[in-house]
């Protein structure tokens, strides 16, 4: 993790200040940016989201899917948490905290939108940042790569139905056309573009050329993320200044679901006899979110000034520090994890 990435939360906090200040100083500029859209997709934000997502997707080798069977227990646990637990547990937490417990302290007109944003955030499993978390706890690289590739493949088909289903349960009108466009624009097309670029780079210059391009694009990806946040907070400034406690309140269900999902995944891997080097990244993948996609989808579905967009941005704000604490817990608990544990052989191995 570079110094810039390590202090991502600080840069996000600065973007809040800059965005709010710019929103007050140049409201006309933000109105023009907000109106530049086609089929409810804001073009400046779409360009920035692409700059965020494509460099991350270039890292992913979908050929790694052939290695899924080597760590089938860890893969099974992570898929179970990502697709059968996390979106639904977040929906339950959002309904309880935002829809009930914190309702008196939040703008009445944004309650449903906040819930929608939290659901969208949880329905998108993390991709590229997982490589950072896995590296910090010496995770099994082939497991991490194959799990990320598998998640991205599933996301193409499952993201829209899960979001639509849970938003329907929340009595929120689902703009299906916009949701489908978001999936195509922010998942399918970027995946195709990134994989075409990856194959050409490997064909022309090998791993060295691929790494060189990724290293060059990574800062651009982070700059695009921060630029998007400046725009978001430029539109959200009035609401944030009116009720600064909103961010803290929205962070509560996000924090609970991160630690809950990470803990359940970690324990299930231990019970199944999976190695610690697989259980660690499994817990991290289960806990973290693809916040770039969530931000883009929330903007497309509900707009810049929506509570949904703000809720997904809160996920960005706390992602790095919270995930670093999960890494710390996983590393410090290794001896406990391996104590009296019978590790099951990987597929194709014998003991």
C-alpha positions, -999 to +999 in steps of 0.1 A: +000+000+000+015+034-010+016+063+014-012+080-006-034+049-003-026+045+034-040+079+041-070+076+018-094+084+047-075+117+052-078+126+015-115+117+016-120+140+046-103+168+028-125+162-002-155+167+021-142+201+031-132+211-005-165+198-020-187+216+005-167+249+001-168+247-038-205+239-036-211+271-018-187+292-038-197+279-073-233+266-072-238+273-109-208+251-119-222+222-100-257+227-116-242+225-150-222+193-141-253+178-126-274+184-158-249+168-181-266+134-183-280+109-207-306+083-196-301+095-159-264+087-162-242+117-154-215+118-181-187+136-160-192+111-132-193+082-156-159+092-170-145+095-135-159+062-124-143+045-154-110+060-145-115+045-111-126+011-120-107+001-152-072+003-136-084-020-108-100-045-132-069-047-153-052-065-123-078-093-124-070-125-143-102-143-150-081-174-160-077-178-122-112-192-121-096-225-130-080-226-095-113-222-076-114-259-067-081-257-049-096-238-020-133-247-024-141-243+014-128-208+015-145-199-018-178-214-005-177-195+027-169-162+010-196-166-016-221-175+011-213-143+031-211-120+000-243-131-017-265-148+009-257-128+041-241-094+035-268-076+014-296-090+036-279-083+069-271-047+057-308-043+047-319-054+081-294-031+098-304-002+076-341-008+083-334-009+121-309+019+125-319+043+097-356+034+094-363+032+131-336+041+157-320+071+140-351+083+121-358+113+144-323+126+137-323+123+099-340+143+072-374+127+068-374+130+030-341+110+027-348+080+050-356+056+021-327+070+000-302+063+029-315+028+032-312+023-006-276+036-005-266+012+022-282-018+004-263-008-028-231-006-009-234-041+006-246-057-027-212-050-044-183-072-030-149-057-030-125-063-059-091-046-063-086-033-028-088-069-015-053-075-031-040-048-007-057-063+024-046-099+014-010-088+010-009-072+044-019-105+061+002-128+038-030-143+023-029-170-003-026-150-036-042-176-059-072-178-036-075-141-035-072-138-073-097-166-080-122-153-055-121-118-069-125-131-105-154-152-094-171-124-075-168-101-105-184-128-127-213-133-103-217-095-099-226-092-136-257-114-131-266-109-094-260-072-085-291-059-102-316-086-091-304-084-054-305-046-053-339-046-070-353-072-047-341-055-015-352-021-027-386-035-034-388-049+001-380-014+014-409-001-006-386+020-028-394+023-064-368+005-085-359+023-118-350-010-135-339+006-167-314+028-149-302-002-128-296-023-158-278+005-175-256+009-144-247-027-144-237-026-181-219+007-178-200+001-145-195-037-146-198-054-180-182-028-202-153-019-179-146-056-174-144-062-211-123-031-217-099-040-189-095-076-200-088-065-236-061-041-224-047-067-201-044-093-229-028-069-253-003-057-227+007-093-218+009-102-255+032-073-263+053-068-232+045-096-207+041-091-170+066-063-169+045-042-193+013-050-174+028-039-141+042-007-156+008+003-169-010-006-137+016+015-117+009+044-140-029+041-138-032+036-101-026+072-091-051+083-118-077+059-103-074+074-069-074+110-082-106+101-101-121+087-069-113+119-050-126+141-078-159+122-077-161+128-040-155+166-044-185+166-068-206+146-045-200+167-015-204+198-036-240+187-041-244+173-006-229+204+012-261+220+023-275+188+038-242+180+056-238+214+071-274+214+083-270+180+100-233+170+104-243+140+125-257+123+094-223+108+084-217+094+119-252+079+121-248+063+086-215+048+096-230+028+124-247+001+103-217+000+080-193-007+109-215-034+124-219-052+091-182-051+084-171-067+116-201-091+117-194-104+082-157-106+087-161-125+120-187-150+106-165-157+075-134-162+097-151-186+121-167-206+093-134-210+076-119-223+109-147-247+114-144-260+079-107-267+084-094-240+059-059-227+062-053-193+079-038-179+047-071-185+030-094-176+059-078-142+063-085-129+027-119-147+028-129-127+059-116-095+043-134-101+010-166-109+029-163-076+049-153-050+023-173-034-005-168-024-042-175+012-032-166+026-066-195+007-082-218+015-053-211+053-056-217+051-094-249+031-091-263+053-063-257+085-084-273+069-115-303+056-097-310+085-073-289+114-083-261+135-069-280+151-041-297+119-029-292+103+005-282+071-014-252+088-029-242+102+005-246+068+022-222+051-003-197+079+002-197+072+039-186+037+029-156+052+012-148+074+042-144+045+066-132+017+042-094+020+048-092+025+086-118-002+093-103-028+069-069-021+085-083-030+119-097-063+104-062-070+090-048-064+124-073-087+141-067-115+116-029-113+120-030-111+158-054-141+160-034-165+138-021-186+168-057-189+181-069-198+146-044-226+142-046-240+178-061-275+179-073-271+143-073-300+118-065-285+084-083-302+056-063-310+024-069-288-006-085-303-037-061-328-053-040-332-022-036-362+001-025-363+037 
